[in-house]
Each structure stands twice: as structure tokens, then as C-alpha cells.
Amino acid sequence: PEFIKKLEKQFGFDKPPLERFGMMLWNYIRFDLGDSYFRDISVLNLIVEKMPVSISIGLWITLLSYLISIPLGIRKAVKDGSTFDVWTSGVVIVGYAIPGFLFGILLMVLFAGGSFWDWFPLRGIVSDNWDQLSWPAKIADYFWHMTLPLTALVLSAFA
């Protein structure tokens, strides 16, 4: 009971709904998103901390999906009705049918030590020894970590 009262006060459930809604809008205007219940830091700080990874993945997905989609579309238009056109249409249909997150889980299970091969890292954007690597090794390590997420998301994007 004491813990529940504390939570109700913390999240504003001790106030009427209209007042809570007004407080929520006012907090959003001031970028006060509150504190994370699990991490015990500001939600805004969590967002800022994760933003570079999200931007990086978004930029790579955009670049790769255009680099794949445009030449693929041109070739499919030129070779209309060919075996290439039929097979790539099948791949595109499968890409539509499988959601990106599900394909990502499949890639993790197959290639990130889930059940089969342990070829790629399971999490993180760089390795723990990132500071000790040379520049070429840092670039290779970064792309090694980005391979599975980008593969899953690019397949969904260009399908």
C-alpha cells in the first residue's frame, strides 16, 4: 500500500485526469519526459544517449536501400519477364511477407550465436576493445557489428 501510494504520487495518478493531461502536455513542451523507471536516469538523457546509433542505422539503411533498389528496378524493367525478373519478384514478395524484426531475430538465431553459427556479435555497436584498435580495425569492427541489423532492415526497406 505504501509503495503504491508513492507510485501514484510519482506518476500523478493522485490528480484528476484533466489535470494530469495538462501536466503531461506542459512537461512535453519543456522536454521534461520524466525519469526512467528501470534505469533511474532521465528519459531525455536515455534518448540522447541512444540517438547516434539510431541516426547511424537510419542513414546506412537509406543509403543501402537506394543503392540496391534503383539498380534492381532498372534491371527488372529492362529484363521484364526474364528468369531474373521472376526470381527477384519472388524475393521481393518474401521481403514484404516477413517483417523486419522477425527477419532480424532469424538472423540473430542463425548467425549471432543463437543456435547455429557465432559469426557476428549479439549486441553493441562496437567491441569492448574499441579503444585499442587501429583505424582500419575500428572501421571493420563497426561494420561487423552493423551487418545483421542493416541486413534485416535493408531487406524490408527495399522490398
Protein Blocks (a to p, Z undefined) as FASTA:
>chain_A
ZZmmmmmmmnopmpcfklmmmmmmmmmmnopgbjafklopafklmmmmmmmmmmmmmmmm
mmmmmmmmmmmmmmmmmmgoiaklmmmmmmmmmmmmpcfklmmmmmmmmmnopmmccfbc
fbdjbdfklmmpcfklmmmmmmmmmmmmmmmmmmmmmZZ
